[in-house]
Amino acid sequence: MTTHSDEHHIISYRKLTGIWLILLVLTALTVAITRIDLGGFKVAGALTIACIKAGLVIAFFMHMKYENRLLQILLFVAVVTLAIFIGFTFFDVLYR
């Protein structure tokens, strides 16, 4: 009988290399976006790409994709809570 702790999730080097290359492309895209005059959308675009990159790292390199649903939901709640607190901080600075 195997328990959850006995299970191993082996990801192929091909898949990890592919994810790494995607991260490099997204990094280059982030640099390209900062050089284009998009006004306020420049920050939004860079942050969107950063969130996608963070999601890829968490899902594949930290193996969150292979964890049970409860742990995934708890991580999501923690990240959303952090985003809300950061948002409240920006509102405080904005309305001073």
The 8 nearest C-alpha neighbors of each residue, nearest first, counted from 0:
[[1, 2, 5, 3, 6, 4, 7, 8],
 [2, 0, 5, 3, 6, 4, 7, 8],
 [1, 3, 5, 4, 0, 6, 7, 67],
 [2, 4, 5, 6, 1, 7, 67, 66],
 [3, 5, 2, 6, 7, 1, 66, 8],
 [6, 4, 2, 3, 1, 7, 0, 8],
 [7, 5, 3, 4, 8, 2, 1, 9],
 [8, 6, 9, 5, 4, 3, 65, 10],
 [9, 7, 10, 6, 65, 62, 66, 11],
 [8, 10, 7, 11, 12, 62, 6, 65],
 [9, 11, 8, 12, 14, 15, 59, 13],
 [10, 12, 13, 14, 15, 9, 16, 8],
 [11, 13, 15, 14, 16, 10, 17, 9],
 [12, 14, 16, 11, 15, 17, 10, 18],
 [15, 13, 17, 11, 16, 12, 18, 10],
 [16, 14, 12, 18, 17, 13, 19, 11],
 [15, 17, 19, 13, 14, 18, 12, 20],
 [18, 16, 14, 20, 15, 19, 13, 21],
 [17, 19, 21, 15, 20, 16, 22, 14],
 [18, 20, 16, 22, 17, 21, 15, 23],
 [21, 19, 23, 17, 22, 18, 16, 24],
 [20, 22, 18, 24, 23, 19, 25, 17],
 [21, 23, 19, 25, 20, 24, 26, 52],
 [24, 22, 20, 26, 21, 25, 27, 19],
 [25, 23, 21, 27, 26, 22, 28, 20],
 [24, 26, 28, 22, 27, 23, 29, 21],
 [25, 27, 29, 23, 28, 24, 22, 30],
 [26, 28, 24, 30, 29, 25, 31, 23],
 [29, 27, 25, 31, 26, 30, 32, 24],
 [28, 30, 26, 32, 27, 31, 45, 25],
 [29, 31, 27, 33, 28, 32, 26, 34],
 [32, 30, 28, 34, 29, 33, 27, 35],
 [33, 31, 29, 35, 34, 30, 28, 41],
 [32, 34, 30, 31, 35, 41, 29, 45],
 [33, 35, 31, 32, 36, 30, 41, 37],
 [36, 34, 32, 33, 37, 31, 41, 38],
 [37, 35, 38, 34, 41, 33, 32, 40],
 [38, 36, 41, 40, 35, 39, 32, 33],
 [37, 39, 40, 36, 41, 42, 35, 43],
 [40, 38, 41, 42, 37, 43, 36, 44],
 [39, 41, 43, 37, 38, 42, 44, 45],
 [40, 42, 37, 44, 39, 43, 38, 33],
 [43, 41, 45, 44, 40, 46, 39, 33],
 [42, 44, 40, 46, 41, 45, 47, 39],
 [45, 43, 47, 41, 42, 46, 40, 48],
 [44, 46, 42, 48, 29, 47, 43, 49],
 [47, 45, 49, 43, 48, 44, 42, 50],
 [48, 46, 44, 50, 49, 45, 43, 51],
 [47, 49, 51, 45, 50, 46, 52, 44],
 [48, 50, 46, 52, 47, 51, 53, 45],
 [51, 49, 53, 47, 48, 52, 54, 46],
 [52, 50, 54, 48, 49, 53, 55, 47],
 [51, 53, 49, 55, 54, 50, 22, 48],
 [54, 52, 50, 56, 55, 51, 57, 49],
 [53, 55, 51, 57, 52, 56, 58, 50],
 [56, 54, 58, 52, 53, 57, 59, 51],
 [55, 57, 60, 53, 54, 58, 59, 52],
 [56, 58, 61, 54, 55, 59, 63, 60],
 [59, 57, 63, 64, 55, 62, 56, 54],
 [60, 58, 62, 61, 56, 57, 55, 64],
 [59, 61, 56, 62, 57, 58, 55, 15],
 [60, 62, 57, 59, 63, 58, 56, 64],
 [63, 61, 59, 64, 58, 60, 65, 57],
 [64, 62, 58, 66, 65, 61, 57, 59],
 [65, 63, 58, 62, 66, 59, 57, 71],
 [64, 66, 63, 62, 67, 8, 58, 59],
 [67, 65, 63, 64, 68, 70, 71, 62],
 [66, 68, 69, 70, 71, 65, 63, 64],
 [67, 69, 71, 70, 72, 66, 73, 65],
 [70, 68, 72, 71, 67, 73, 66, 74],
 [69, 71, 73, 72, 68, 67, 74, 66],
 [70, 72, 68, 74, 69, 73, 75, 67],
 [71, 73, 75, 69, 74, 70, 76, 68],
 [74, 72, 70, 76, 75, 71, 77, 69],
 [73, 75, 77, 71, 72, 76, 70, 78],
 [74, 76, 72, 78, 73, 77, 79, 71],
 [77, 75, 73, 79, 74, 78, 80, 72],
 [78, 76, 74, 80, 75, 79, 73, 81],
 [77, 79, 81, 75, 80, 76, 82, 74],
 [80, 78, 82, 76, 81, 77, 75, 83],
 [81, 79, 83, 77, 78, 82, 76, 84],
 [80, 82, 78, 84, 79, 83, 85, 77],
 [83, 81, 79, 85, 80, 84, 86, 78],
 [84, 82, 86, 80, 81, 85, 79, 87],
 [85, 83, 87, 81, 86, 82, 80, 88],
 [84, 86, 88, 82, 87, 83, 81, 89],
 [85, 87, 83, 89, 88, 84, 82, 90],
 [88, 86, 90, 84, 89, 85, 83, 91],
 [87, 89, 85, 91, 86, 90, 84, 92],
 [90, 88, 92, 86, 91, 87, 93, 85],
 [91, 89, 93, 87, 88, 92, 94, 86],
 [92, 90, 88, 89, 93, 94, 87, 95],
 [91, 93, 89, 90, 95, 94, 88, 87],
 [94, 92, 90, 91, 95, 89, 88, 87],
 [93, 95, 91, 92, 90, 89, 88, 87],
 [94, 92, 93, 91, 90, 89, 88, 87]]
